[in-house]
Amino acid sequence: MDLELKGKTALVTGASAGIGRAIAKELAREGVRVCVAARRTNLLEELAAEIVAAGGHRPEIIGVDLLDKTAPKKLADEAIARLGQINILINSAGGGDGRKDWLTAEDDAWIEAMTFNFTQVRRLTLAVVPDMIKHKWGRIINVSGKAEPDHMNGTTPAKVAVHGFAKGLSREVGKYGITVNSIPPGQILSEQTRRKYSEEYRQKFSEREIPMGRYGEPQELAYLAVFLASSLARYITGNVIHVDGGQHRFAF
């Protein structure tokens, strides 16, 4: 199947590890010219070497801390300057502290969680959209999170806000050939997951909570992201599509 992605351009945030890294590699495999952004530029350099070794274009690398209020606009401008235009935006940066006692957390913790996981996604997306409108083509894909929390935390409300924002944006930009979709990951094996949860815990959780009986691999989500980024997915927009091995319990 030809995804018609060769020669397209993409900006991928959170690309130093995990899901963002996997998406960047799969896009590059399809012939996309990629700009990768994250705080840890040493890991981005390693990613670039892997992409080149696999026959892809060497990615543009931008070190960025997306908690900086001005970072989204600067990142968008720099990526457009380097790539010429941005056809595809992958919002994959995010995260939270599941160990924090959110019942007693100070406002600053809630504000930081919302800023990192929603506000900066909104700012970066809206900084990129004008370029997509100009070229009458675009794909915006948010790696978000589930709207079915096991417990209260600062990240879930921010991820839900991403879903609402993406749905509203899709209504505005569809006429320009731009699609906007969100992918909430389930339990995906990543550097962070392996660090936080033992193999024994992951196995017991999988047996209890995941119908497929295992954690997912980053590339299993990346395959969906690459399809949504393609021309073939031009009639899929405003959707929230889970990649979680059947973990979420609601029907719609």
C-alpha positions as CSV (number, residue, x, y, z in Angstrom):
1,M,0.0,0.0,0.0
2,D,1.4,3.4,-1.0
3,L,0.7,5.9,1.7
4,E,1.7,8.7,-0.6
5,L,4.0,10.2,2.1
6,K,7.3,10.4,0.2
7,G,8.5,14.0,0.2
8,K,6.2,15.2,2.9
9,T,7.5,16.9,6.0
10,A,6.8,16.4,9.7
11,L,7.6,17.9,13.0
12,V,7.6,15.4,15.8
13,T,7.8,16.5,19.5
14,G,8.9,14.2,22.3
15,A,11.0,12.3,19.7
16,S,13.9,11.4,22.0
17,A,12.3,8.2,23.3
18,G,9.2,5.9,23.3
19,I,6.2,6.7,21.1
20,G,7.5,9.9,19.6
21,R,10.8,8.2,18.6
22,A,8.9,5.3,17.0
23,I,6.6,7.6,15.0
24,A,9.6,9.6,13.7
25,K,11.3,6.4,12.6
26,E,8.2,5.1,10.8
27,L,7.6,8.4,9.1
28,A,11.2,8.5,7.9
29,R,10.8,4.9,6.6
30,E,8.0,6.2,4.4
31,G,10.1,8.9,2.9
32,V,9.0,11.8,5.1
33,R,11.6,14.5,5.9
34,V,11.4,14.8,9.7
35,C,12.2,17.5,12.2
36,V,12.6,15.9,15.7
37,A,12.3,18.0,18.9
38,A,12.9,17.2,22.5
39,R,15.1,18.3,25.5
40,R,17.7,15.5,25.2
41,T,19.5,16.3,22.0
42,N,22.0,13.5,22.5
43,L,19.1,11.0,22.1
44,L,17.9,12.9,19.0
45,E,21.4,12.5,17.5
46,E,21.2,8.8,18.1
47,L,17.8,8.7,16.5
48,A,19.1,10.6,13.4
49,A,21.9,8.1,13.0
50,E,19.4,5.2,13.1
51,I,17.2,6.9,10.5
52,V,20.1,7.5,8.2
53,A,21.4,4.0,8.6
54,A,17.9,2.7,7.6
55,G,18.1,4.8,4.4
56,G,16.0,7.8,5.5
57,H,16.7,11.5,5.2
58,R,18.8,12.8,8.1
59,P,16.3,14.6,10.4
60,E,16.5,18.2,11.5
61,I,17.2,18.3,15.2
62,I,15.9,21.0,17.6
63,G,16.5,21.0,21.3
64,V,13.5,22.5,23.1
65,D,12.0,22.6,26.5
66,L,8.2,22.9,25.9
67,L,7.5,24.1,29.4
68,D,9.0,27.4,28.2
69,K,6.0,29.6,27.3
70,T,7.7,30.9,24.1
71,A,8.9,27.5,23.0
72,P,6.0,26.5,20.8
73,K,6.1,29.5,18.5
74,K,9.9,29.4,18.3
75,L,9.8,25.7,17.5
76,A,7.2,26.1,14.8
77,D,9.1,28.9,13.2
78,E,12.4,27.1,13.3
79,A,10.9,23.9,11.9
80,I,9.3,25.7,9.0
81,A,12.5,27.5,8.3
82,R,14.4,24.2,8.1
83,L,11.8,22.1,6.3
84,G,10.2,24.8,4.1
85,Q,6.8,23.8,5.4
86,I,5.2,21.5,7.9
87,N,2.8,19.0,6.4
88,I,2.4,16.8,9.5
89,L,2.5,17.7,13.2
90,I,2.9,14.9,15.8
91,N,2.3,16.2,19.3
92,S,3.9,13.5,21.3
93,A,5.6,15.4,24.2
94,G,3.9,15.1,27.5
95,G,3.8,13.3,30.8
96,G,3.0,13.5,34.5
97,D,3.8,12.4,38.0
98,G,1.5,9.5,38.9
99,R,3.1,9.3,42.3
100,K,2.0,12.7,43.5
101,D,-0.8,13.1,46.0
102,W,-3.1,15.2,43.8
103,L,-5.6,15.7,46.6
104,T,-3.2,17.9,48.4
105,A,-1.1,19.2,45.4
106,E,-0.5,22.9,45.2
107,D,-1.9,25.0,42.3
108,D,1.6,25.1,40.7
109,A,1.5,21.3,40.1
110,W,-1.9,21.4,38.5
111,I,-0.9,24.4,36.3
112,E,2.4,22.7,35.2
113,A,0.5,19.5,34.3
114,M,-2.1,21.5,32.2
115,T,0.6,23.6,30.6
116,F,2.8,20.8,29.5
117,N,0.0,18.4,28.4
118,F,-2.5,20.8,26.9
119,T,-1.6,24.5,26.7
120,Q,1.7,24.0,24.9
121,V,0.1,21.5,22.6
122,R,-2.5,24.1,21.7
123,R,0.1,26.8,21.2
124,L,2.3,24.7,19.0
125,T,-0.6,23.4,16.9
126,L,-2.0,26.9,16.4
127,A,1.5,28.1,15.4
128,V,1.7,25.5,12.7
129,V,-1.9,25.6,11.4
130,P,-1.5,28.8,9.3
131,D,1.3,27.1,7.3
132,M,-1.0,24.1,6.7
133,I,-3.9,26.4,5.6
134,K,-1.5,28.2,3.2
135,H,-0.7,24.9,1.5
136,K,-4.2,23.5,1.7
137,W,-3.0,20.2,3.3
138,G,-2.1,19.1,6.8
139,R,-2.2,16.3,9.4
140,I,-2.3,17.0,13.1
141,I,-1.9,13.9,15.4
142,N,-2.0,14.2,19.2
143,V,-0.6,11.4,21.3
144,S,-2.9,12.0,24.2
145,G,-4.3,9.9,27.0
146,K,-7.3,8.1,28.3
147,A,-10.4,9.9,29.5
148,E,-11.1,7.1,32.0
149,P,-8.8,7.7,35.0
150,D,-8.1,5.0,37.5
151,H,-7.4,7.8,40.1
152,M,-7.2,11.6,40.2
153,N,-4.2,13.2,38.6
154,G,-3.2,16.4,36.9
155,T,-2.5,14.8,33.5
156,T,-5.9,13.3,32.7
157,P,-7.8,16.7,32.6
158,A,-5.2,18.1,30.3
159,K,-5.4,15.1,27.9
160,V,-9.2,15.4,27.9
161,A,-8.8,19.1,27.0
162,V,-6.6,18.0,24.0
163,H,-9.5,15.8,22.8
164,G,-11.9,18.7,23.0
165,F,-9.5,21.1,21.4
166,A,-8.7,18.7,18.6
167,K,-12.4,18.0,17.9
168,G,-13.2,21.7,17.7
169,L,-10.1,22.5,15.6
170,S,-11.1,19.7,13.1
171,R,-14.4,21.5,12.5
172,E,-12.5,24.7,11.6
173,V,-9.8,23.4,9.3
174,G,-11.4,20.5,7.4
175,K,-12.2,22.7,4.5
176,Y,-8.5,23.3,4.0
177,G,-7.6,19.6,3.7
178,I,-6.4,19.4,7.2
179,T,-7.3,16.5,9.6
180,V,-6.9,16.5,13.3
181,N,-7.0,13.3,15.4
182,S,-5.9,12.0,18.8
183,I,-4.5,8.7,19.8
184,P,-4.6,7.8,23.5
185,P,-2.1,5.1,24.2
186,G,-2.7,2.3,26.6
187,Q,0.1,0.6,28.5
188,I,3.1,1.0,26.1
189,L,6.5,-0.3,26.8
190,S,8.9,2.6,27.0
191,E,12.0,3.8,28.8
192,Q,9.7,5.4,31.4
193,T,7.4,2.4,31.8
194,R,10.3,0.0,32.3
195,R,11.8,2.4,34.9
196,K,8.6,2.8,36.9
197,Y,7.1,-0.7,36.8
198,S,8.8,-4.0,37.3
199,E,8.3,-6.9,34.9
200,E,6.3,-8.7,37.5
201,Y,4.0,-5.8,38.0
202,R,3.5,-5.4,34.2
203,Q,2.7,-9.1,33.8
204,K,0.1,-9.1,36.6
205,F,-1.5,-5.8,35.3
206,S,-1.7,-7.2,31.8
207,E,-3.4,-10.4,33.0
208,R,-5.9,-8.4,35.0
209,E,-6.6,-5.3,32.8
210,I,-5.5,-5.8,29.2
211,P,-7.5,-8.3,27.0
212,M,-4.5,-8.8,24.7
213,G,-2.5,-9.9,27.8
214,R,0.5,-7.7,27.3
215,Y,1.9,-4.1,27.1
216,G,2.1,-2.6,23.6
217,E,5.2,-1.7,21.7
218,P,5.7,2.0,20.6
219,Q,5.8,1.0,17.0
220,E,2.3,-0.5,17.3
221,L,0.9,3.0,17.9
222,A,3.3,4.5,15.4
223,Y,1.7,2.4,12.6
224,L,-1.6,4.1,13.2
225,A,-0.1,7.5,13.4
226,V,1.7,7.1,10.1
227,F,-1.6,5.9,8.4
228,L,-3.4,9.0,9.9
229,A,-0.7,11.1,8.5
230,S,-1.2,9.8,5.0
231,S,-3.3,10.9,2.1
232,L,-5.3,7.7,2.5
233,A,-6.7,8.9,5.8
234,R,-8.1,12.1,4.4
235,Y,-11.7,11.4,5.5
236,I,-10.7,10.6,9.1
237,T,-10.8,13.6,11.4
238,G,-12.0,14.8,14.8
239,N,-11.6,11.3,16.2
240,V,-10.1,9.7,19.3
241,I,-8.7,6.3,18.4
242,H,-7.3,4.1,21.2
243,V,-4.3,1.9,20.8
244,D,-4.5,0.0,24.1
245,G,-5.0,-3.7,23.5
246,G,-8.7,-3.3,24.5
247,Q,-7.9,-1.9,27.9
248,H,-10.5,0.9,28.0
249,R,-13.9,-0.3,29.1
250,F,-16.3,2.1,27.5
251,A,-17.9,1.2,24.1
252,F,-17.5,4.6,22.3
